[in-house]
Amino acid sequence: QVQLVESGGALVQPGGSLRLSCVASRMLFSIYTMSWYRQAPGSQRELVASINSGSRTFYVDSVKGRFTISRDNAKNTVYLQMNSLKPEDTAVYYCNTQVGRSDYWGQGTQVTVSS
């Protein structure tokens, strides 16, 4: 079964930066699209960024120019570099992929942007 484990969440000040990591196991990582979602309290989970097997990327408008998704297939890891963080970015961030008929999610990592 696919396993995804996120790390890197922290408390940061507005304008600061964080890099989130998601390590995948038990999957042929390089051929699958990987995504980052986030969910703030009382809000729907939203897609933040995706990267496919050819490293083509997608970003939700609210993070364009600030966040960068990347992948290192040799390490089975997808990253989310977050710069110029805003309080509105506060959420639990989840790693996601679809393998076969199944959706897989990590446990989430908390990002809090506050003074």
C-alpha positions in Angstrom: 0.0 0.0 0.0 1.2 3.5 -0.8 2.5 5.6 2.1 3.0 9.3 2.1 4.7 11.1 5.0 4.8 14.9 5.1 7.2 17.0 7.2 8.5 20.6 7.4 5.5 22.4 8.8 6.2 25.1 11.5 5.3 28.4 13.0 6.7 31.2 10.8 6.3 35.0 10.7 4.6 36.7 7.7 7.0 37.0 4.9 9.0 34.0 6.0 9.7 30.8 4.1 9.2 27.1 4.7 10.0 24.0 2.6 7.6 21.1 3.0 8.6 17.5 2.1 6.6 14.4 1.3 8.3 11.1 1.1 6.4 8.3 -0.8 7.0 4.6 -0.4 5.6 1.4 -1.9 4.9 3.1 -5.3 6.6 3.7 -8.6 7.0 7.3 -7.7 8.4 8.8 -10.9 5.4 8.1 -13.1 2.7 9.6 -10.9 1.4 13.1 -10.4 2.0 14.4 -6.9 -0.1 17.2 -5.3 -0.1 19.4 -2.3 -3.5 20.3 -0.8 -4.2 22.4 2.3 -7.1 22.8 4.7 -7.7 25.6 7.0 -10.0 25.3 10.0 -13.6 25.6 8.9 -12.6 25.5 5.2 -12.7 23.0 2.4 -9.6 21.2 1.4 -8.1 22.9 -1.7 -5.5 22.0 -4.3 -2.5 24.1 -3.9 0.0 22.7 -6.4 0.6 19.7 -8.6 3.6 18.3 -10.5 3.3 15.5 -13.0 5.7 12.9 -14.2 7.2 15.3 -16.7 7.6 18.0 -14.1 4.8 20.1 -15.5 3.3 22.1 -12.7 0.0 23.7 -11.6 -0.6 26.3 -9.0 -3.7 27.8 -7.5 -3.8 31.5 -8.2 -3.4 32.5 -4.6 0.1 31.0 -4.4 1.5 31.7 -7.9 4.8 33.5 -7.7 5.3 32.5 -4.0 5.2 28.7 -3.9 7.2 26.2 -6.0 6.5 22.5 -6.2 9.3 20.2 -7.2 10.2 16.5 -7.1 13.3 14.4 -6.7 12.5 11.0 -8.1 15.7 9.5 -6.8 14.5 10.3 -3.3 10.8 9.6 -3.9 10.1 13.0 -2.5 8.0 16.0 -3.6 8.7 19.4 -2.1 6.7 22.6 -1.7 8.9 25.6 -1.3 6.8 28.4 0.3 8.1 32.0 0.2 6.5 35.3 1.2 4.2 33.5 3.5 0.9 35.2 4.5 -1.4 34.5 7.5 -3.9 33.2 4.9 -1.5 30.4 4.1 -2.1 28.9 7.6 -3.5 25.4 7.2 -2.7 21.7 7.4 -0.9 20.8 4.3 -1.4 17.3 2.8 0.5 15.3 0.2 -1.7 13.4 -2.3 -1.4 11.0 -5.2 -3.7 8.6 -7.1 -2.5 5.1 -7.8 -4.8 2.9 -9.7 -8.3 3.3 -8.3 -7.1 4.7 -4.9 -6.5 8.1 -3.5 -3.6 8.3 -1.0 -3.0 11.1 1.6 -0.3 11.8 4.1 -1.1 12.6 7.7 -0.7 16.3 7.1 1.8 18.9 8.5 0.7 22.1 10.2 1.8 25.5 8.8 1.1 28.5 10.9 1.9 32.0 9.7 1.6 34.5 12.5 3.4 37.3 14.3 
